[in-house]
């Protein structure tokens, strides 16, 4: 099965071939960025999350205020 790991803050994405690998990559991305990271399966369902999703919304709100 294919899993996609994504960090909204850094826009980094990595494709993994197992849930175990995706979990490891997700944890590492979270530790590197210090921000919210999630994993989706091939159907687009979020299966793993690390971090605080509210930090993503705060970033988006601040960005839209600057526009």
Beta strands, then each sheet from edge to edge (+ up, - down):
strand 1: 3-7
strand 2: 12-16
strand 3: 37-41
strand 4: 46-50
sheet 1: 2+ 1- 3+ 4-
end
